[in-house]
Amino acid sequence: SPQFREKLQDVLPSLPSQDDYFLLKWLRARCFDLPKSEAMLRKPAVLPQVIRKYMSGGMCGYDREGSPIWYEIIGPLDAKGLLFSASKQDLLKNKFRDCEMLRHECEQQTQKLGKKVEMVLMVYDCEGLGLKHLWKPAVDTYGELLSMFEENYPESLKRLFIVKGELGPGVPLPPQLGADPRSNTACLPPPAPKIFPVAYNLVKHFLSEDTRKKVVVLGSNWKEVLQKYIDPAQIPVEYGGTLTDPNGDPKCSSKINYGGDVPQHYYVRDQLAQQYEHTVVVNRGSSHQVEYEILFP
């Protein structure tokens, strides 16, 4: 938008990029609301300490084709603590920063390898995924992050591996290696709790059909499968490889943040307004019947 560019003339030289594609990302992130997009872009890039310390995930290594690998660590992520301690805008800005870093990493790999590298391989560690992660404000925020990624970084995802996911029988799932090709459910019902299908169903509508096809749920042999796509020397010991930090840390914590519970002294609010698609008032002495699809026992 020429208007958006005009409003940013004083800060354009300091931005990492000045082209229309870069500016369009900020407009999309705020649904083309010019004042909100400008405020988000102008806000200092220094993120709250709580995000830097407790937002899990990180880039570590490259796959066999040279693409960067990003790990998302779901279990220890304290979504409620983060949303009580930082603004949604800060969380979006943090994800923008991560995506831009990965885009820059792809450019560096392109120059280094002499071939085009423009996609990222992602590994989602779902160990510890529980009901706390299904808190509605957290799901809504994660949906916004996914939508932002879809709109601003199309075709940037090579594939997304789900590891340590606890799956439930009879629930529609993304493809699983080793599953019956005639069925879209796992061949053998894994142990409870079967929370992953519920979480996936809550966010999958934020993903395009092409992106959904790139989501692959790995079974108990996930370490072996990862090594087909990634050299063990590029995989942390924690995930079945041989890579460690210089101090011997098998989790490579210098590259991957493993999150954790956010201490309450970071909190700046103790509740969030929640919006629901449907509400109903049930008067005393009356009843209201609601039908639900049960996704797991």
N, C-alpha and C positions, 0 to 999 in steps of 0.2 A: 504494500500500500504506500503510495507516494506521501500520504498524510503522516503515516507512521514514521517513515524515514525522515521527513521534515522535522518532526518533533524530537528526533534523536540526533540531530546534527551535532550537538555539543559533545555527545559521548561516542559517536560512531568511530572516531580514530582509536579509541581505547578498547573496542570490542574485538574478540578473537577473529571475527569475520564480519565483513560489511555487505555481503551479497544478499540478494532478495531471499534466497533459500534460508539463510540463517535467520533473518528477521521474521520470516513466515512462521518459523517454529514457535516464536513467542506469541504471535497472534493466535495461532491454533491452540496453544496451551490455555488461552483465556477466551476461547470462543469468539475471537475477532473483536473483543471489547478493547478499543484503543487505550483508554485510560488505565485499565487493569494490566494490559500487556506492557505498557510503558512503565508502570510502577514496578512490575515484576522484574523487568530488564534493568531498571535503574537501581534497584535495591542492591546494596553492596554484596559482592560475591562471597564474603566471609560467612560461612554457615555456622549456625549455633553449635557450640561444643557438643551438645547432647547428640546431634546427628553424626558428627565426626566420630564420636566414641561408641555409639550404640546402633547405628544403622548397619546391619549386617550385609556381607557380600564383598566381592572384589575380583579384580582380574589377576589371573595367575597362569602363566604358560601359554603355549600355542598348540593347535592341533597339528596333525601330520601334513596339512596343506598350508600351514603358516597362519591360520586364522587365530585371533585372540580368543581366550577362553574366559568366560565370566561365571563365577560361582555365586549362587543365591543361597544363603543359609537361612532356612525358614524357621526351624524349631526354636532357636534362642531369641528370635526377633520379638521384641516387646512393642507391638504396634500401639497398644493403648498408651503405654508410657511415652512413646515418641509423639503421639498426637496430643497428649496432655502437656508436652514440654516444648513443642515447636509448631509452627504454622504449617498448614497444608502447602502453602506457597513455598516454604523453605524445603519441604520434602520434594516437591516438583522440581525445584531448582537444583537440588542435589542429584536427582535422576538425570536432569539435563546435563549436568557436569559429567556424570558417569558416561552417558551416551556420547558426549562430545569427545571425552577421553578415548573411548573405544574407536570412534571414527578416526581420530588422529592416529591411534595405534595401527589401524588398518592402512592408513596412508604411509606410515613409516615402514610397515611390512611390505607394501607394494614396492617402495623404493629399494628396500634391502634385498628382496627376493627376485626383483625384476619381472614380477607378474602381478596381475591385479588381485588384490585382497580387499574385499569390501563387505565381508560377512563375519558374524561372530557366532561361536558355539557357546551355548549356555548349559550349565549343570545346576539343576535345582535339587538341593539336599532337603528332603521333606521329613527327615527324622525329627520327631518331637512335634509334628504338626498336630494341633489340637483345637478344641472348641474356642480357646482364647483368640485364635487367629480368625475366627468367623464372626467376630464382633462387627456389627454393621458399619460403623464409621471407618473401620480398617478396610473392610471389603470395598466400600465405596471409593476410598482413597487409592487403593491398589488398582481399582478399575480405571481411575483417572490416569494413573501412571501408565497402565497398559495402553490406553487410548492415545496418550501422548506419544508413546513409542511407535504405535502403529501409524499414526498420522505423520510423524516427523522423520521416522527412520524406516521407510518401507523397504522391504527386501534386504534388511540388514541382518536378519536372523538366519543362520545356516541350519541349525537344528537345536532343539531344546530337550535335554535328557532329564527325566525325573528319576532320582535315585532315592532309595529307602522310603518310597511311597507305600503306604499301606492301603491296598485296594480291596474293594468289596465285590463279590460275585453279583452278576445280574445288573450292574450299573453301567450305562454307556460311558466308555472311556476312550481316550486317545489310543493310537496303536501301541501294542505292547510286544516287544521282541520276545518270541517264543510262545506267543498266544496262538490259538487256533485261527488261521487266516480267514475262516468262514464266519468268525464271530468277532464282535468288538468288545468281548469281555475276557478277563483273565481265565486261563485254563483251570487253575487251581485256586480256591479261595484262600488268600493269605490270612494271617492272624488279625484279630480285632486290636485296636479300634479301626474301623474302616472309614476314616475321615477324609481321605484324599479325594474320593469321587465327589463328595459334597462340596469341598472347597473348589474343585475344578469346575463343577457345574455353576457355581456362583460367579465365576469370572470369565468363563469361556465365551460368553456373548460379547465381551470386549475385544475378542480376537477375530481377525478375519479368517475366512475358510482356509486360505493358503497358510496362515500362521499355525492354525490348529493341526494341519497335516504335518507340521515340523515337530510337533510335540510327541516325544516317544517315552513311554513308561518302561523302565528297565526292571527286570526281575531280580532274583537273588544273585544272578551272575553279572550284576552291573559293573563290577570292577573289570572283568574280562572284556565286556563290551566297550567300556571306555577306552581300553588299551588298543582296540581295533582302530579307533579314530585318533587317539592321542598317544604319543610315545611315552612310556612310563617315566622317562626322565623329566617330562613336562607335567606330570601329575603329582600332587602332594601325596606323601606317604599315607595321610589320612584317607585318601581316596584310591588307594591301591597302587600308587606309583612309587617312585624313589626320590622325589624332590622334597627337600627340606629347606628351611631358612638357614642362613649362615651359622646360627647358634644351635642348629640341630632340631628346631621345632618341626615336628612332622605335619603340623597343620598349616604351615606357612602363614602364620598370623601377621607377618609384616605386609603381606599382600591381600589376605582375606580377613575381613572383620567378622568375628563370630558373634557379635551383638551381646545380648544379655539383658537382664532386667534393669530398667531405667530407675535410678534412685529418685525418691519423691522430691528431693530438694531441687530437682530440675523442673518440677511441674510449675506451669504458669496458669493452669486451669484445672478444675476437678470434674468437669463434665463437658460434653459436646452436644449441641443440638442435633437431633437425628430426624431425617425426613423419611417417611414411609410412603409407599405407593398407595396403600389402602389403610384407612383407619375406620373404626366403628365404635360407637358408644353403646354399651350394653347396660340398660337400666336395671335397677334392683328388681329382682323377681322375674326378669325375662332371660332369654337365652339367645345365643347366636351360633349357628353351625358353620364350621369352616372345614373345607376339604384340603388335605395335604397329601402330596406324594412322598412316601417314606423312602428315603434313599439308602438308609442302612438300618439294621435292626438295633 
